[in-house]
């Protein structure tokens, strides 16, 4: 089953994020926040996006305000911050819950996958990463502390690149 099934989500700037467009691509889905100690990871995420975009890869940022209120902004504020501060060009969705009773269906499809330490279930913090293969299945999960351009994350992405 594809993680995109039954998981409609809006784009940050309105309209649908159309998750179906990612079938056939490698994707790194990351719950992001603008006021977190890990926020500088945006720079690494943008580098990955730029480096592998021509090979059928994208980063998909998913803003979330569930971790100590570290993503309090409106959609426009989030977009402006990401663009002005980190030059973000990768797509972003609307702000959603990744845990709890209101967990978005996309994350309901993601959190059953274990990371290298065996953690499954709730997202632990901002910037938890999920590598999605072109068939829409989760290929790897990484903790929030894993840097986007770490050898482990890059290897997982390169393993599933379609082109």
N, C-alpha and C positions, 0 to 999 in steps of 0.2 A: 504494500500500500504506500502511496506517495504521501509525504508529510503535508502536501498542499491540498489533499482531498478534504472537503468539508471545512475549509479554513479560509473563508473569504475575509479579507482585511482591507482597510482603506489605506490609501497613500497619504503620506505626511501632509501634502499640500492639497488634499481633497481627491475625490474620485476613488476608483478601485486600484489597489496595488497589483491586481491580476497575477496571482501567484502561478497560474498556468503557464505564463511566459517563461518560467524558470525550468520547466521540464526540458531536458536536453542540455542543460547547463550545470556546471558546478557552482554551488552557492555556499557562502559562509554567512549563516544567520547569527546575528549578535544582538542581545538586548543592551541598549546603550543608554547613557545618561550624561548630561552636560555638567553636573556639579559633583563629580565623583573623583576620588584619588586616581582612578583608573582611566579617567577621561582622555588623558594623552594617548591612549591606545587608538583614538580616532586617526592619528597620523599614520600608524602602522596599517590600519585597515584601509586607508586611502591608498597607501603604497601598494598593498596587495591587489586592490581593485585595479589600479592602473597597470601593474605589472602583468596581470593575467587576463585582463578583459578581452584581448584579442584572441585568447585561446578558449573562450566560452565560459568565463568565470565572472561572478559578481559577488560583492558583499551586499547583504541586505540588513540594514540597521533597523532595529525595532525599539523605539523609545519606550521606557518603562519608568514609572515613578514609585515603584513599590519598595525600594530600598532606601530608607531614611529620606524620602522625598527629594532625591537627587536629580529628578527630571521634572521640575515644577512648571516649566514654560509652556506656552501655547505652541501650536504647530508652527506658526510663523517665527516665534522666538527660537525654537529648536533649529529650524532650517537656517535662520540667519546666523546663529552661533556656530553651527557646524561648517557652514560655508566660509564665514569670515575668519574663524579661528583656525580651522584645520583644512580648508579647501576641499571639503567633502563633495564628491560628485556621485558617489554610489547612491542607489535608491534607498529611501527610508519609508517606513510605514507610519500609520497613525500610532499614537501612544496607546499601549495596551497593558493589561495585567498578564504576567507570565506565571504566576502562582495563585493558589487559592481558589475560592468558589467562582470567581470571575475570570479564571485563567482563559486566555484566548485559545481557540481550537488549534491554531498553529502550534502553540506550545504544548497543548495536550498531546499532539502527535510527536513532539520532540523529546519530552522529558523521560520517556521510558528507556532511552538509550543510555548505556553506561559510559563513563569516561575511563581513562586508563587506570584510575584508582578504584573503579567499580561503582562510583557514585551514580545513582539513578534518582529520578524523582525531581523534586523542586529545584528550580534554578537557585543557585546559592547567592549570587550577587550580580551587579551590573557587569556586563562584558563577558558573560558565559558564551561560548562559541560552539556552533553546530555546523559541521561540514556536511553538505547535502550533495549526493551523487546525481548525475544527470537523470537517473530514473526516479528521482524524488525520494530516495531512501537516505536515512541518516548514515553517513559513513564514519563519523567520528564526533566526539564531544570533548571539549576542553574547558578547564576551569577558568574563572574570570582572570586569574593571575597569569595565565598563559599569554605571552605576548603574541600579537597577530603574526609577526614575522619570525617567530621562533622556528627552529628546525622541525619540531614535531608538527606544528600547524601547517607549515609550508609543505612538508612531505605528505600530509593527509590531503591537502588540496591538489598537489601535483598527481597524486595517485588516481584522482577521479576526474581530472580535466578531460573534456570530450575531444579536444582538438590538439 
